[in-house]
């Protein structure tokens, strides 16, 4: 495209150029105040939106830091077992803070954008209608994603579970290693990692909140003195409840509940204790260890599996143990004997 003037066009006179410049200057002079007011209004809207967003985000950050400090204050104490650990509180507060910051930014910046478009005299009705239709289509297409997100938000707000909890989510069970707004990560008993969508979780069984129960079943001979067995268990339990760290993990006395099963060759005594959540397995192992050592010192035998012979009863011998198995060659008519017999010579035909 050439920038040279068209030779066929009539020449522009000085008066015409002056008139056009005068008209442009007049149009600018008439509208500059409007432009200035619109520009100042847009600038004011943006400045207020940015300052408000910064203030709200800082307030949310300080609130989250205060929640984390309160969680660290009780970490490692007996009260901390009733609450949640620091990592769990940190992730929960960070997730809540992230959601609140995102919502605040969306609302503030979205409102500021609409106000800027209104200041430019742009009709917002078609834009809002199109956004509504697009939102409905997106909601239908990504309803699973929306369901997962909303379920994750309510799980975090209601503190249904957190990092370190052992839960049964129905579709999978294990220890929670990460809580997200869409997916929860669980580590199973064999070390596998389960990625569970929050929208698929219909029920949650939390095994780490409140308190746990340590249950031990001790099987002894039916001839043992029950009072003596109970006394030995109580002495071992009392000594365990006074030692570190079991005095903090045990939240109540260890109780001998009594007989839970009586058989011809054994009887089972049940022992139970209320413990710190998540520590029941360790308490059960230590309690079994101490009961076994106490029983060995007291001469009480723990039985299980195959029935045992009494101490004063000699072992029963099988009378047929020393008899050899019958042989097929003992009978002359058996096929084995006939096959092993020598073949007699045929009769002579000559006379």
ZIVENDA-V233805 format. One record per backbone hydrogen bond with DSSP energy under -1.0 kcal/mol. NH is the residue of the N-H (numbers start at 1). CO is the residue of the C=O. If there is no record, write none. Layout:
# ZIVENDA-V233805
NH&CO / NH&CO
This chain:
# ZIVENDA-V233805
17&13 / 18&14 / 19&15 / 20&16 / 21&17 / 22&18 / 23&19 / 24&20 / 25&21 / 26&22 / 27&23 / 28&24 / 29&25 / 30&26 / 31&27 / 32&28 / 35&31 / 36&32 / 37&33 / 38&34 / 39&35 / 40&36 / 41&37 / 42&38 / 43&39 / 44&40 / 45&41 / 46&42 / 47&43 / 48&44 / 49&45 / 50&46 / 51&47 / 52&48 / 53&49 / 54&50 / 55&51 / 56&52 / 57&53 / 58&54 / 59&55 / 60&56 / 61&57 / 62&58 / 63&59 / 64&60 / 65&61 / 66&62 / 67&63 / 68&64 / 69&65 / 70&66 / 71&67 / 72&68 / 73&69 / 77&74 / 83&79 / 89&85 / 90&86 / 91&87 / 92&88 / 93&89 / 94&90 / 95&91 / 96&92 / 97&93 / 98&94 / 99&95 / 100&96 / 101&97 / 102&98 / 103&99 / 104&100 / 105&101 / 106&102 / 107&103 / 108&104 / 109&105 / 110&106 / 111&107 / 112&108 / 113&109 / 114&110 / 115&111 / 116&112 / 117&113 / 118&114 / 119&115 / 120&116 / 121&118 / 122&117 / 128&124 / 129&125 / 130&126 / 131&127 / 132&128 / 133&129 / 134&130 / 135&131 / 136&132 / 137&133 / 138&134 / 139&135 / 140&136 / 141&137 / 142&138 / 146&142 / 147&143 / 148&144 / 149&145 / 150&146 / 151&147 / 152&148 / 153&149 / 154&150 / 155&151 / 156&152 / 157&153 / 158&154 / 160&155 / 164&176 / 165&162 / 167&174 / 168&205 / 169&172 / 171&169 / 174&167 / 175&187 / 176&165 / 177&185 / 178&185 / 180&183 / 184&196 / 185&178 / 186&194 / 187&175 / 188&192 / 191&188 / 194&186 / 196&184 / 198&182 / 200&197 / 205&168 / 207&166 / 211&209 / 212&275 / 214&273 / 216&271 / 218&269 / 220&267 / 224&221 / 229&225 / 230&226 / 231&227 / 232&228 / 233&229 / 234&230 / 235&231 / 236&232 / 237&233 / 238&234 / 239&235 / 240&236 / 241&237 / 243&240 / 247&243 / 248&245 / 249&245 / 250&246 / 251&274 / 255&272 / 257&270 / 260&268 / 261&268 / 263&266 / 267&220 / 268&261 / 269&218 / 270&258 / 271&216 / 272&255 / 273&214 / 275&212 / 276&249 / 279&276 / 283&279 / 284&280 / 285&281 / 286&282 / 287&283 / 288&284 / 289&285 / 290&286 / 291&287 / 292&288 / 293&289 / 294&290 / 295&291 / 296&292 / 297&293 / 298&294 / 300&295 / 303&219 / 321&318 / 330&327 / 338&334 / 339&335 / 340&336 / 341&337
